[in-house]
């Protein structure tokens, strides 16, 4: 049993296609397969998934001319060497990182990191269990962070982390148990990466907090917009040779990891940043304070029978609210005087998603509620 990032690593190293059986962060009733082409390039509807679906639907299968075989090979040691290369391990001495494995696949990797570094990683829910008996798989939702918050306080940890089922998403909480927006973590790392590579590209999406773009521009980097979804973001990474990318959902992408997401590389990069901040006498929350100036609502999803028509009708309603700017990309990104956010059709469901942000949580919530009321009325009319 392995995490999705281990598939990406093996595919990248061997230059071979690959697959992992996983429903990612989806609830326990779901299952699926992640497929990649050589060098860990995701297989999408445009690059093969539609063709596979059509063949399966039609029952068009062919017998291979030659029977295949298999070879067992572990990449754990090679992966560990790869991610620890160049690290100054001594800077992590005395650091405590509360860790919620969430009964997913990250336990083995974190045990290896625990053995390799002088930091402490007290862990909960280490046993893999696809029924997710302790919390749902998504670590970014506040309702799923209860036990991690308790662990942070019990162990007086420097900060905490939580993983999803297949280990490709990571959530960060500060020493007080406050959830840190993934874009804030992305901004912290983007600034450091741009300092190393002047003008480096950083990929974001409409759902990513504005702090990431603000930080990239202030650091003289290049902010590159992509559609929401790990496959689209990885595609933009490759096309633009961006060094890093971040999504609101806890995916963090690295050019040096075959343009795919790695929670472990992200964790180690954050630990390096915190080691420097700790040396300067700062707590984790103090380190993150410059990046937590905005408040973002949780995304709200409304089912609709016709996504395209629903989007058209909702954008008409948005225009009546006289926004400063509407950007039609991956749905639309709306900017009012003090509030901004995304309205987008879901990729996997017949639904529309809303998420807004502001320096004032109340103002962001107010705009989201107004549009949610309008969207529900549209959905009722269409359904």
Secondary structure, DSSP 8 states (H G I E B T S, - for coil): ---HHHHHHHHHHHT--EEEE--TTS-TT---EEEEEGGGEE--IIIIIHHHHHHHHHT-----SS---------HHHHHHHHHTT--GGGGTT-BEEEE-TTSS-HHHHHHHHHHSSSB--EE--S--TT-SSS-S-TTSGGG-HHHHHHHHHHT-SEEEEE-TTS--EEEE-TTS-EE-HHHHHHHHHHHHHHHSTT-EEEE-TTS-HHHHHHHHHTT-EEEE--SSHHHHHHHHHHHT-SEEE-TTS-EEEGGGTTEE-HHHHHHHHHHHHHHHHHTT--HHHHHGGG---EE---EEEE-S-HHHHHHHHHHHHHHT--SEEE-SSSEEEE-SSEEEEEEE-SSSSEEEEEEEESSHHHHHHHHHHHHHHHHHHHHHH-
